[in-house]
Amino acid sequence: MSILVVSSSLNSDSNSRLLAQAAMNALTADGLTPKLLDLNELPLPFCDGSSAYGHPNTQQVSKLASEASGFIFASPIYNYDVNAALKNFIELVGGNLEDKTVAFLNAAGGTSSYMSIMALANSLMLDFRSVVVPRFVYAVPADFADGAIANPKITERVATCARALASLTAQRTAA
Ligand SMILES: Cc1cc2nc3c(=O)[nH]c(=O)nc-3n(C[C@H](O)[C@H](O)[C@H](O)COP(=O)(O)O)c2cc1C
């Protein structure tokens, strides 16, 4: 079983990246060997439905995604949705999510956008029959301080969500 944690923020001072790292820590502590894909470090071309699929970075990411059996997406909330970088990732390599498990960790600026992830969750279920872990982490600026997660409840929720994803992925890959 291979889990890919995708951090989609393009901000070098990102809160959602801290959520991605917390998920990596929780899975590693459980003896798993998850991989981290940081889209800030491996920029993807915009999907044009054509030549972008052949770009070397797209191919590299496509290979990573094809090898993964479960995905944890850590992303910012922009305009009541995930950021464009994650949407672009899905447009480029989303076919690799077919029948696979996914979980979401989100960082937002306020408390009111907590249902924003549902548009992407629905589209993954409809497009790729992805199985969505019914646990969502939603963190706001007050949950972070000095480049770290300051709210222990958020660290705990990330770990619970990551473990739920790992457990569901293991069950589905064993079946
Ligand atoms: C273009 C843009 C749109 C945003 N839209 C929302 C929004 O709809 N709801 C919200 O709660 N925060 C919104 N925010 C705030 C971000 O979600 C917040 O800064 C978050 O920490 C970004 O994630 P990151 O730190 O991982 O980059 C927006 C920020 C930007 C730059």
The ligand as an SDF file (V2000), in Angstrom:
LIG
                    3D

 31 33  0  0  0  0  0  0  0  0999 V2000
   -7.2610   34.0900   -3.7320 C   0  0  0  0  0  0  0  0  0  0  0  0
   -7.6210   33.6980   -2.3370 C   0  0  0  0  0  0  0  0  0  0  0  0
   -8.8950   33.2870   -2.0700 C   0  0  0  0  0  0  0  0  0  0  0  0
   -9.2470   32.8950   -0.7770 C   0  0  0  0  0  0  0  0  0  0  0  0
  -10.5150   32.4740   -0.5390 N   0  0  0  0  0  0  0  0  0  0  0  0
  -10.8500   32.0500    0.7030 C   0  0  0  0  0  0  0  0  0  0  0  0
  -12.1680   31.5450    0.9640 C   0  0  0  0  0  0  0  0  0  0  0  0
  -13.0300   31.4430    0.0930 O   0  0  0  0  0  0  0  0  0  0  0  0
  -12.4570   31.1600    2.2290 N   0  0  0  0  0  0  0  0  0  0  0  0
  -11.5440   31.2370    3.2400 C   0  0  0  0  0  0  0  0  0  0  0  0
  -11.8710   30.8720    4.3850 O   0  0  0  0  0  0  0  0  0  0  0  0
  -10.2810   31.6930    3.0150 N   0  0  0  0  0  0  0  0  0  0  0  0
   -9.9170   32.0890    1.7770 C   0  0  0  0  0  0  0  0  0  0  0  0
   -8.6430   32.5150    1.5330 N   0  0  0  0  0  0  0  0  0  0  0  0
   -7.6210   32.4420    2.5990 C   0  0  0  0  0  0  0  0  0  0  0  0
   -6.7610   31.1800    2.4840 C   0  0  0  0  0  0  0  0  0  0  0  0
   -7.5810   30.0110    2.4890 O   0  0  0  0  0  0  0  0  0  0  0  0
   -5.7690   31.0890    3.6560 C   0  0  0  0  0  0  0  0  0  0  0  0
   -4.8360   32.1470    3.5270 O   0  0  0  0  0  0  0  0  0  0  0  0
   -5.0250   29.7550    3.7110 C   0  0  0  0  0  0  0  0  0  0  0  0
   -4.1270   29.7750    4.8000 O   0  0  0  0  0  0  0  0  0  0  0  0
   -4.2510   29.4820    2.4490 C   0  0  0  0  0  0  0  0  0  0  0  0
   -3.6120   28.2350    2.5450 O   0  0  0  0  0  0  0  0  0  0  0  0
   -2.0240   28.1170    2.5790 P   0  0  0  0  0  0  0  0  0  0  0  0
   -1.5730   28.8770    3.8060 O   0  0  0  0  0  0  0  0  0  0  0  0
   -1.7580   26.6530    2.6860 O   0  0  0  0  0  0  0  0  0  0  0  0
   -1.4660   28.7030    1.3170 O   0  0  0  0  0  0  0  0  0  0  0  0
   -8.2840   32.9350    0.2660 C   0  0  0  0  0  0  0  0  0  0  0  0
   -6.9730   33.3720   -0.0230 C   0  0  0  0  0  0  0  0  0  0  0  0
   -6.6450   33.7480   -1.3030 C   0  0  0  0  0  0  0  0  0  0  0  0
   -5.2210   34.1880   -1.5960 C   0  0  0  0  0  0  0  0  0  0  0  0
  1  2  1  0
  2  3  1  0
  2 30  2  0
  3  4  2  0
  4  5  1  0
  4 28  1  0
  5  6  2  0
  6  7  1  0
  6 13  1  0
  7  8  2  0
  7  9  1  0
  9 10  1  0
 10 11  2  0
 10 12  1  0
 12 13  2  0
 13 14  1  0
 14 15  1  0
 14 28  1  0
 15 16  1  0
 16 17  1  0
 16 18  1  0
 18 19  1  0
 18 20  1  0
 20 21  1  0
 20 22  1  0
 22 23  1  0
 23 24  1  0
 24 25  2  0
 24 26  1  0
 24 27  1  0
 28 29  2  0
 29 30  1  0
 30 31  1  0
M  END
$$$$
